[in-house]
Amino acid sequence: MNSYVIGMLEQVYGKDTFGHCGGIECKFACFSGSYALYDNTNWIRAGEAEDKTH
């Protein structure tokens, strides 16, 4: 599904404009649960760095 959506968006915004985007199809319960935990952890950690400067 995600490949289809990215393909449709690239038709509007140009080829490879969504090259940095990725997705995963969650078909297996053990992998899906692990990936969801990993993905949410990254999302939370990304929010921690919003107002920080290096």
C-alpha positions as a Python dict, from the first residue, in 0.01 Angstrom:
ca = {
    (1, 'M'): (0, 0, 0),
    (2, 'N'): (275, 244, 90),
    (3, 'S'): (450, 192, -246),
    (4, 'Y'): (126, 279, -423),
    (5, 'V'): (74, 598, -220),
    (6, 'I'): (435, 712, -265),
    (7, 'G'): (407, 641, -638),
    (8, 'M'): (93, 852, -664),
    (9, 'L'): (253, 1139, -470),
    (10, 'E'): (561, 1126, -694),
    (11, 'Q'): (335, 1170, -997),
    (12, 'V'): (226, 1503, -849),
    (13, 'Y'): (549, 1625, -686),
    (14, 'G'): (811, 1469, -913),
    (15, 'K'): (1018, 1154, -931),
    (16, 'D'): (1228, 1070, -623),
    (17, 'T'): (1078, 1351, -413),
    (18, 'F'): (980, 1089, -156),
    (19, 'G'): (1303, 888, -174),
    (20, 'H'): (1363, 949, 196),
    (21, 'C'): (1026, 795, 288),
    (22, 'G'): (983, 432, 361),
    (23, 'G'): (727, 199, 493),
    (24, 'I'): (672, -152, 603),
    (25, 'E'): (393, -399, 554),
    (26, 'C'): (313, -560, 887),
    (27, 'K'): (196, -912, 811),
    (28, 'F'): (346, -1112, 1095),
    (29, 'A'): (250, -1046, 1456),
    (30, 'C'): (594, -1093, 1611),
    (31, 'F'): (766, -859, 1367),
    (32, 'S'): (480, -610, 1358),
    (33, 'G'): (481, -564, 1735),
    (34, 'S'): (858, -524, 1750),
    (35, 'Y'): (863, -277, 1462),
    (36, 'A'): (576, -74, 1609),
    (37, 'L'): (766, -41, 1938),
    (38, 'Y'): (1087, 58, 1756),
    (39, 'D'): (904, 307, 1532),
    (40, 'N'): (721, 474, 1821),
    (41, 'T'): (1042, 501, 2022),
    (42, 'N'): (1208, 681, 1731),
    (43, 'W'): (907, 910, 1695),
    (44, 'I'): (922, 1004, 2064),
    (45, 'R'): (1299, 1059, 2055),
    (46, 'A'): (1265, 1279, 1746),
    (47, 'G'): (1034, 1507, 1943),
    (48, 'E'): (1294, 1539, 2219),
    (49, 'A'): (1541, 1695, 1976),
    (50, 'E'): (1309, 1952, 1817),
    (51, 'D'): (1428, 2259, 2008),
    (52, 'K'): (1789, 2157, 2069),
    (53, 'T'): (2085, 2308, 1888),
    (54, 'H'): (2423, 2144, 1836),
}
